[in-house]
Amino acid sequence: MNFKELIKKQEELLKNIKGNIVFLEELLKRYSDHWHYEDMIYRFYHQSYKCYYIQCGTLDIVKALKNLAPQDVVFNIFFEEIFSEGTDKKFNMDHNKEWLRHTRPMIEAFFHAKFFLEMAIKYGKELEECPEVLPSGWAALLYFYNLR
């Protein structure tokens, strides 16, 4: 992708974020509440199988973020690996023996997805156009979409 195409895709991303800001804010509110955030992290430390439910939040957030992507834009390969390792996990009693190995990737994937949702909302509200000097959160979001 040449520089001109890159800028056009960045502008399209910002437009898509702005057009979906209310939905994104509702999504963030849902996955920041007691049951979808606090309780899930508690369940991780409590070694409860219920922490596996955090994957639902990760999947919902990632679906919303994918819907914002300009045409032919895919997620960063680092995120794809984190996402892959942290989703599609089913609880098994044997997981209790190596709890962190089985559950930490799910928590990590959720935190990364939530971060990018937060950055989309923050910069969707703050930016009127794509800046030349990039704030760190916006730059991270551009990397997330391979637009930097």
N, C-alpha and C positions, 0 to 999 in steps of 0.2 A: 504494500500500500504506500503510495507516495504521500508527501507532506500535505498536499492539498486535499487528498481523499481522507487522510487522517483527521484533519481539522473539520472536514464536513461530517465525519462520523462522530467526532466529539460533540459538535453542535447538535446533531441528531439525538445523541444520548441525553444531553441536557434538556432538550425539548421533550423527550419521552419521560424523563424524570418529572419535569414540571407538570406534564399532562396527567401524571398518575400520583401526584404528591399526596392527595387526600387518602387514597388507598394505601400508599406506603406508610403514611403516619398511623393509620389504623392497624396495619400489620405490625409495625414496631410497638405500638401500644399493647397489642395482644401478646407479643413475645417478650415483653418487658414486665408483664404482670406477675403476680405472686405464683400462680400455678404453672405458668409456662417458662418461668425464668428462675425465680427464687427456689421454688420447690424442686425443680429439676436438678439444680446444682446441689441442693441439700441431699437429694436422692443419690447423687453420685458419691458424696462423702459418706452417706449412710450405707452404701453398698446395697441399694435397693434396685431390683430389676426395673422399677418404674423410671429410672433415669434413661432407659432405652427410649422412652417416649419423646425425648428431646429431638430425636430424629425427625419427627413430624414437623417441628418448627423449622428445622434446617431445610427440609424439603419445601415447605411453603415459602420461605424467604427466597430460596434459590429459584424457585419457579417465578416469583415476582421479578427478581433481578434479571432472569433470562428474558422475560417479556419486555424489559426496557432496552435490551441490546439492539443496536442498529443491525440491519440486515447483514448477514455473513460475518458477524462478529461473534467470537467464541470467548469463553472465559480463559483466564490465565492458567497455564498448565500446573502451577503450584497449587492454585485453589482447586483445580480439578482433582488432583491427587489427594488433598486434604478432604475434599467432599467424598470422594470414592472410599477412602479409608474410614470415614465417619458416618456412613449411611448404609442402609440395607443390612443392618445387624439384628440378629434375633438372639434373645436371651437363652442361655443354656446354663444349667446349674454348675457346670465345670468352669464357667467364666469367673465364678467367685474365687477360684484359686489364683487367677491372674487378672484380677479386677482392672487394674490400670491398663494393661495391654488391650483389653477388650473394650473398655468404656471411655478412656481418655480421648481417643480419636473422635468419638461422637461429640464430646464437649468441645473439643477444638474446632470441629467443623461448624458447630452452632455458633461459637464465638466469632469465627471469621465471617460467616454469613451475616450475622447480626451487625458486625462492624461495617460491612459494605452497605447494608441497608441504612444504617445510621449516616454514613457518608453521603449516600444518594439523597437522603432527606435534607441533611444540612446544606449541601451545596446546591441542591435543587431550589432551596429557599433563598440562599445567599447570593447566588450568581445570577446576573442578568444575561451574561454571555460568557463564553469560555475565556478565561484569563490567559494572558501571555506568561505572567509569573504565577506559577502553580502553587496553591496552598497544598500542604502535605496530604490532607484527606482527599482532595480532588485528584491529585496525582496518583494516589493509591487506587482510587476508583478507576482511573484511566488504565492503570496497569491491570486491574482486575478484568477489564474488558479488552485487554491487549491493544489499547489505543494510545499508548505512550511508548 
